[in-house]
Amino acid sequence: MTNSGSQTPISVIDSTFQEARERLYLEQFERTTSLALSTVQSIRVYCPVDGTQAAVAELLELLGDTEPAAEVDASMKQGATYKQLAYIGHLAKLDDKAPGARKDWYAEAGDIGLTKRHAGHIIARLNEISQGTAELEEYVRDAE
């Protein structure tokens, strides 16, 4: 349906707008991932190895194997939730690593603009690491 003979149909304009918006979300996700990984490098250069920022860097570093997204989903459009960030803090045992590490983690994740997808990726990686550690401990116990 067109408004007049020479105008572009509204459905074409809407489709073009949606495609452009999807591209922007993909680009923003990639920029946020790059910013997180650049932050890791900055922390490694400028912060003490055993400080709270080092614990934050360990978490952000888990984004290093994030796959580029083929298409946008809702998790890329929304920021990570407090619940996700708290769960990451729990899985990573941030309270045991350094005083204030959990607070710094929340602040850094917010400053970077981590999305729900980023947080989900970190949670998945922490679960993989935890599973691997549990299997190794079981193997060692069995070998004794």
C-alpha angles and dihedrals in degrees: 000000000000131000093222137354097272102036125101115253114258091234090059092049091048092048092049091048092050092050091050091049091050090051090051091052091050092048092047091051091052092047091050091050090050091048091052091051092046088052089056090056092048092050091049091052101040108027133069115267093237100038131108091266090058089059089050091049091054090058096045090048088065087073089068092096096045108140118230109255119246092202138006122263131182093264090065093053098054132063121247112274125240087243091057093047091047091050090051089051089051095047091047092046090229093168089062095047103059138339108265095015093122092050090048090049092055092047095047093046089052094045092051092044099233113194130220087260092055091049091047090052092051091048091051092049092048089050090051091050091047091050092049091049092050091050091049092049090050091050091051092049091050091049093055 
